């Protein structure tokens, strides 16, 4: 595996070092990252639905047949 010039041995060494340094905190860190990703995805979905609703409102309000002569 020649990803960024890092082989399997170097990758395993880095993973062992990470486990030694963050082993006791790793579950809570991963849980926090998962919650953050979930909130981010929900925020993106909520934001895009709000923009879609605003576009629909704008097109309804500015139609050529809405104006009275």
C-alpha positions in Angstrom: 0.0 0.0 0.0 1.8 3.1 -1.2 -0.6 5.7 0.1 1.3 8.9 0.5 4.6 6.9 0.8 3.4 5.1 3.9 3.7 1.4 4.0 1.9 -1.2 6.1 4.6 -1.2 8.8 4.5 2.5 9.3 0.7 2.5 9.4 0.7 -0.2 12.0 3.3 1.7 14.1 1.2 4.9 13.9 -1.9 3.0 14.9 -0.2 1.4 17.9 1.1 4.8 19.1 -2.4 6.3 18.7 -3.9 3.4 20.8 -1.3 3.8 23.5 -1.8 7.6 23.7 -5.5 7.8 23.3 -6.6 4.2 24.3 -8.5 5.2 27.4 -10.2 8.2 25.7 -10.8 6.6 22.3 -14.4 5.5 22.8 -15.5 8.9 24.0 -13.6 10.6 21.2 -15.2 8.4 18.6 -18.6 8.9 20.1 -18.2 12.7 20.0 -17.1 12.5 16.4 -20.1 10.4 15.5 -22.5 12.8 17.1 -20.8 15.7 15.4 -21.0 14.1 12.0 -24.7 13.2 12.7 -25.5 16.9 13.6 -23.6 18.1 10.6 -25.6 15.9 8.2 -28.9 16.9 9.9 -27.9 20.6 9.6 -27.2 20.2 5.9 -30.5 18.5 5.3 -32.4 21.0 7.4 -30.7 23.9 5.7 -31.3 22.7 2.2 -35.0 22.1 2.9 -35.3 25.7 4.2 -33.7 27.0 1.0 -36.1 24.9 -1.1 -39.1 26.3 0.9 -37.9 29.8 0.4 -37.5 29.3 -3.4 -41.1 28.0 -3.6 -42.4 30.9 -1.6 -40.5 33.4 -3.9 -41.8 31.8 -7.1 -45.4 31.8 -5.9 -45.3 35.5 -4.8 -43.7 36.8 -8.0 -45.7 35.0 -10.7 -46.9 37.2 -13.6 -50.6 36.2 -13.1 -50.6 37.2 -9.4 -50.7 40.9 -10.2 -54.1 42.6 -10.6 -54.4 45.2 -13.5 
